[in-house]
């Protein structure tokens, strides 16, 4: 593809990271946990040194902010605040509204129908990486872009790539900021007990359709169920209920991202993701969008910062970083 980067936005960096709310509740092998948290801490120091003027965050939702009553494939928060799930923040995110609205117009003109919200609830898919890498959800201006990976039918992976490329082109022509950090949250293989429409009782379907703003008791019950699954996996139990983590698939994805083999993701199917990544593996769309945005700016160089399959966190935990070289 033809790079479209401009001098105003060549100082662009990327971090893609797995997330898991179990990080604060269940502890794997101490050496593994130290390495994982150390990788996050190293990247957080790099973010602080970089001092981004804008963060573009691609992230999924887990039926905390988006529901089947109206499920967009993609949505930008013009105004957004934390959903408060898993004890993460309920504070407003610092969204620059003028930039956000210009991004919506630009991306739609590029042929990607990006929805937008003036009342986005950003769940831990957004707030955990901001907490771990930025220190606070409002420390830096951020454009929070929801990428559906939990509700099916989900947008084809190639559409997530089209979204990312459109966002990258916007960054290339927008001269308001110089230092931009692109974040991709979610991915890699993980198969948490996410309920699926058509496979659950009517009362659970009703939650999936319109479960906004649950009571504290209802949220606690839901989170306790997830924690019990993680604890069972930590004891070596219950593995037949979830798809095993797939380190080979995860490492292959990381290698393809770092080698800029984006055509591989243009051909990725839901069947592949379900078979290797499980229900949560569909969050790879957020990584695809993030890397596509960086790729639209020109050549880049990246590196794997951490990877380990952590059953206790129900996640293939991976962190990668990259930066434009043009």
C-alpha positions as CSV (number, residue, x, y, z in Angstrom):
1,X,0.0,0.0,0.0
2,X,1.1,3.6,-0.5
3,X,2.1,5.3,2.8
4,X,0.1,8.4,3.5
5,X,1.9,9.7,6.6
6,X,2.6,13.4,6.9
7,X,5.3,15.1,9.0
8,X,2.6,16.2,11.5
9,X,1.8,12.7,12.6
10,X,4.9,10.5,12.0
11,X,5.6,10.3,15.8
12,X,3.0,7.6,16.2
13,X,3.5,4.6,18.5
14,X,1.4,1.5,19.1
15,X,0.7,-0.9,22.0
16,X,-1.5,-3.9,21.8
17,X,-2.3,-5.7,25.0
18,X,-4.4,-8.5,26.2
19,X,-6.7,-7.7,29.1
20,X,-8.2,-9.7,31.9
21,X,-10.2,-8.6,34.9
22,X,-8.9,-11.6,36.8
23,X,-5.5,-9.8,37.1
24,X,-6.7,-8.2,40.3
25,X,-8.4,-11.2,41.8
26,X,-6.5,-14.4,40.9
27,X,-2.8,-15.0,41.0
28,X,-0.9,-17.4,38.7
29,X,2.7,-18.6,39.3
30,X,4.5,-15.7,41.0
31,X,7.3,-15.6,38.4
32,X,4.8,-15.4,35.5
33,X,2.8,-12.7,37.3
34,X,5.9,-10.7,37.9
35,X,6.9,-10.9,34.3
36,X,3.5,-9.9,33.1
37,X,3.1,-6.9,35.5
38,X,6.7,-6.0,34.8
39,X,6.0,-5.8,31.0
40,X,3.0,-3.5,31.7
41,X,5.1,-1.4,34.0
42,X,7.8,-1.0,31.4
43,X,5.3,0.0,28.8
44,X,3.7,2.5,31.2
45,X,7.0,4.2,31.7
46,X,7.5,4.4,28.0
47,X,4.0,6.0,27.6
48,X,4.8,8.5,30.3
49,X,8.1,9.4,28.6
50,X,6.3,9.7,25.2
51,X,3.5,11.9,26.8
52,X,1.0,11.3,24.0
53,X,-1.1,14.3,22.9
54,X,-3.8,11.8,21.8
55,X,-4.6,8.2,22.4
56,X,-6.7,6.3,19.9
57,X,-8.0,3.2,21.7
58,X,-9.6,0.3,19.9
59,X,-11.3,-2.0,22.4
60,X,-14.2,-4.5,22.8
61,X,-17.1,-4.6,25.3
62,X,-18.3,-7.5,27.4
63,X,-22.1,-6.6,27.7
64,X,-21.4,-3.8,30.0
65,X,-21.9,-0.8,27.7
66,X,-23.2,-2.3,24.4
67,X,-26.2,-4.7,24.1
68,X,-28.3,-6.5,21.5
69,X,-31.1,-3.9,21.7
70,X,-28.8,-1.9,19.3
71,X,-25.4,-3.4,18.6
72,X,-23.2,-1.4,16.2
73,X,-20.1,-3.1,14.7
74,X,-18.0,0.0,15.6
75,X,-18.8,3.0,17.7
76,X,-16.8,6.1,18.7
77,X,-17.5,7.7,22.1
78,X,-17.9,11.4,21.5
79,X,-18.5,11.5,25.3
80,X,-17.6,8.5,27.4
81,X,-17.1,7.4,31.0
82,X,-16.0,4.2,32.6
83,X,-18.7,1.5,33.2
84,X,-17.4,0.7,36.7
85,X,-17.2,-3.1,36.1
86,X,-14.5,-5.0,38.0
87,X,-13.9,-2.1,40.2
88,X,-12.5,0.0,37.4
89,X,-13.2,3.7,37.0
90,X,-16.6,5.4,36.4
91,X,-14.9,8.7,35.7
92,X,-15.3,10.5,32.3
93,X,-12.7,9.9,29.7
94,X,-11.1,13.0,28.2
95,X,-12.5,12.9,24.7
96,X,-11.7,15.9,22.5
97,X,-15.1,16.3,20.9
98,X,-14.1,18.3,17.9
99,X,-11.5,15.7,16.9
100,X,-13.9,12.9,17.6
101,X,-16.6,14.4,15.4
102,X,-14.1,15.1,12.6
103,X,-13.0,11.5,12.8
104,X,-16.5,10.2,12.4
105,X,-17.1,12.4,9.3
106,X,-13.7,11.3,7.8
107,X,-14.1,7.6,8.5
108,X,-17.7,7.5,7.1
109,X,-16.5,9.3,4.0
110,X,-13.9,6.5,3.6
111,X,-16.8,4.0,3.4
112,X,-16.8,2.7,7.0
113,X,-20.1,3.3,8.9
114,X,-18.7,4.3,12.3
115,X,-21.5,4.8,14.8
116,X,-21.0,7.3,17.6
117,X,-22.3,7.9,21.1
118,X,-22.7,10.8,23.4
119,X,-23.1,8.5,26.3
120,X,-20.7,5.6,25.8
121,X,-20.1,3.3,28.8
122,X,-16.5,2.1,28.5
123,X,-16.0,-1.2,30.3
124,X,-12.7,-2.9,31.3
125,X,-11.7,-3.5,27.7
126,X,-11.1,0.3,27.7
127,X,-10.4,1.2,31.3
128,X,-8.0,-1.6,32.2
129,X,-5.4,-0.7,29.6
130,X,-5.8,3.0,30.4
131,X,-5.3,2.2,34.1
132,X,-2.3,0.0,33.5
133,X,-0.6,1.9,30.7
134,X,-1.6,5.6,31.3
135,X,-2.2,5.5,35.1
136,X,-5.7,7.0,34.8
137,X,-8.6,7.0,32.3
138,X,-8.4,10.7,32.0
139,X,-4.7,11.4,32.0
140,X,-4.5,11.9,28.2
141,X,-7.0,12.9,25.6
142,X,-8.5,9.7,24.1
143,X,-10.7,8.6,21.2
144,X,-12.4,5.5,22.5
145,X,-13.5,3.2,19.6
146,X,-15.6,0.2,20.4
147,X,-15.0,-2.8,18.1
148,X,-17.7,-5.5,18.6
149,X,-16.2,-8.9,19.2
150,X,-18.6,-10.4,21.7
151,X,-22.0,-10.1,20.0
152,X,-22.6,-12.3,16.9
153,X,-22.9,-11.7,14.1
154,X,-19.8,-9.6,14.5
155,X,-18.3,-7.4,11.8
156,X,-15.9,-9.4,9.5
157,X,-12.3,-9.0,10.4
158,X,-11.6,-7.3,7.1
159,X,-14.0,-4.6,8.1
160,X,-12.1,-4.0,11.3
161,X,-9.0,-3.6,9.1
162,X,-10.9,-1.1,6.9
163,X,-11.9,0.8,10.0
164,X,-8.3,0.9,11.2
165,X,-6.9,2.0,7.9
166,X,-9.5,4.8,7.7
167,X,-8.5,6.0,11.2
168,X,-4.8,5.9,10.1
169,X,-5.6,8.0,7.1
170,X,-7.3,10.5,9.4
171,X,-4.3,10.7,11.6
172,X,-2.1,11.3,8.6
173,X,-4.0,14.3,7.4
174,X,-5.0,15.8,10.8
175,X,-2.3,18.3,12.0
176,X,-3.6,19.1,15.5
177,X,-1.4,16.7,17.3
178,X,2.1,15.4,16.8
179,X,2.5,12.5,19.3
180,X,-0.2,9.8,18.9
181,X,-0.4,6.5,20.8
182,X,-2.6,3.8,19.2
183,X,-3.8,1.2,21.7
184,X,-5.4,-2.1,20.8
185,X,-7.1,-4.0,23.7
186,X,-8.1,-7.6,23.8
187,X,-7.3,-10.6,21.7
188,X,-5.6,-13.3,22.0
189,X,-6.9,-16.8,22.6
190,X,-9.3,-17.0,25.6
191,X,-12.7,-18.5,26.1
192,X,-14.5,-17.0,29.1
193,X,-18.0,-18.0,30.0
194,X,-19.7,-15.3,27.9
195,X,-23.4,-16.1,27.3
196,X,-24.5,-16.5,23.7
197,X,-27.9,-15.6,22.3
198,X,-30.0,-18.7,21.5
199,X,-28.0,-20.8,24.0
200,X,-29.2,-19.4,27.3
201,X,-32.5,-19.0,29.2
202,X,-34.8,-16.1,28.4
203,X,-33.8,-14.1,31.4
204,X,-30.2,-14.2,30.3
205,X,-31.1,-13.3,26.8
206,X,-33.0,-10.3,28.3
207,X,-29.8,-9.2,30.0
208,X,-27.9,-9.5,26.7
209,X,-30.5,-7.4,25.0
210,X,-30.9,-4.6,27.7
211,X,-28.7,-5.2,30.7
212,X,-27.4,-1.7,31.1
213,X,-26.8,-0.2,34.6
214,X,-27.2,-3.4,36.6
215,X,-27.6,-3.3,40.4
216,X,-24.4,-3.8,42.4
217,X,-25.8,-7.2,43.5
218,X,-26.4,-8.3,39.9
219,X,-22.9,-7.2,38.8
220,X,-21.3,-8.9,41.7
221,X,-23.1,-12.2,40.9
222,X,-22.0,-12.0,37.3
223,X,-18.4,-11.3,38.2
224,X,-18.4,-14.0,40.8
225,X,-19.3,-16.6,38.1
226,X,-16.4,-15.5,36.0
227,X,-14.1,-15.6,39.0
228,X,-15.2,-19.1,39.9
229,X,-14.4,-20.3,36.4
230,X,-10.9,-18.7,36.7
231,X,-10.3,-20.3,40.1
232,X,-11.4,-23.7,38.7
233,X,-9.0,-23.4,35.8
234,X,-6.2,-22.5,38.3
235,X,-6.9,-25.8,40.1
236,X,-6.8,-27.7,36.8
237,X,-10.6,-28.2,36.8
238,X,-13.4,-27.3,34.4
239,X,-11.2,-27.2,31.3
240,X,-13.9,-29.1,29.3
241,X,-16.2,-26.1,29.7
242,X,-13.9,-23.7,27.9
243,X,-11.6,-24.0,24.9
244,X,-7.9,-24.3,25.9
245,X,-5.6,-21.4,25.4
246,X,-3.7,-21.8,22.1
247,X,-0.1,-20.4,22.4
248,X,0.8,-21.5,18.9
249,X,-2.1,-19.5,17.4
250,X,-1.3,-16.5,19.6
251,X,2.3,-16.5,18.7
252,X,1.5,-16.8,15.0
253,X,-0.7,-13.8,15.2
254,X,1.9,-11.8,17.0
255,X,4.5,-12.7,14.4
256,X,2.2,-11.7,11.6
257,X,1.4,-8.4,13.2
258,X,5.0,-7.6,13.8
259,X,5.9,-8.5,10.2
260,X,3.0,-6.4,8.8
261,X,1.4,-9.3,7.1
262,X,-2.0,-7.6,7.1
263,X,-3.3,-9.7,4.3
264,X,-3.4,-12.6,6.7
265,X,-6.0,-10.8,8.7
266,X,-8.0,-9.7,5.7
267,X,-8.7,-13.4,5.1
268,X,-9.4,-14.4,8.7
269,X,-12.7,-16.0,9.4
270,X,-15.0,-16.4,12.4
271,X,-14.6,-20.2,12.1
272,X,-10.8,-19.9,12.6
273,X,-11.2,-17.6,15.6
274,X,-13.8,-19.9,17.3
275,X,-11.6,-22.9,16.7
276,X,-8.4,-21.5,18.0
277,X,-9.2,-18.3,20.0
278,X,-12.5,-19.2,21.6
279,X,-15.3,-16.8,22.4
280,X,-12.9,-14.1,23.5
281,X,-10.6,-14.5,20.6
282,X,-12.9,-12.4,18.5
283,X,-11.4,-9.4,20.3
284,X,-8.5,-9.8,17.9
285,X,-10.5,-7.3,15.8
286,X,-9.2,-4.5,18.1
287,X,-5.6,-5.5,17.4
288,X,-6.3,-5.7,13.7
289,X,-7.8,-2.2,13.7
290,X,-4.9,-0.8,15.7
291,X,-2.2,-2.3,13.5
292,X,-4.1,-1.4,10.3
293,X,-4.2,2.2,11.5
294,X,-0.4,2.2,12.1
295,X,0.2,0.4,8.7
296,X,-1.8,3.1,6.9
297,X,0.8,5.6,8.2
298,X,3.7,3.7,6.5
299,X,6.4,1.2,7.5
300,X,6.7,0.3,11.2
301,X,8.9,-1.7,13.4
302,X,7.7,-3.6,16.5
303,X,8.6,-6.2,19.1
304,X,6.9,-8.7,21.4
305,X,7.2,-7.5,25.0
306,X,5.5,-10.4,26.8
307,X,3.6,-13.5,26.1
308,X,2.4,-16.3,28.3
309,X,-0.7,-18.4,28.3
310,X,-2.2,-17.8,31.8
311,X,-5.1,-20.2,32.6
312,X,-5.8,-18.4,35.9
313,X,-6.6,-15.2,34.0
314,X,-8.4,-17.1,31.2
315,X,-6.2,-15.5,28.7
316,X,-3.3,-15.8,26.3
317,X,-1.6,-12.7,27.7
318,X,0.4,-10.8,25.1
319,X,1.9,-7.3,24.8
320,X,3.5,-5.9,21.8
321,X,4.7,-2.4,20.9
322,X,5.5,-0.8,17.5
323,X,6.4,2.6,16.0
324,X,6.4,4.2,12.6
325,X,9.8,4.3,11.0
326,X,9.0,6.6,8.0
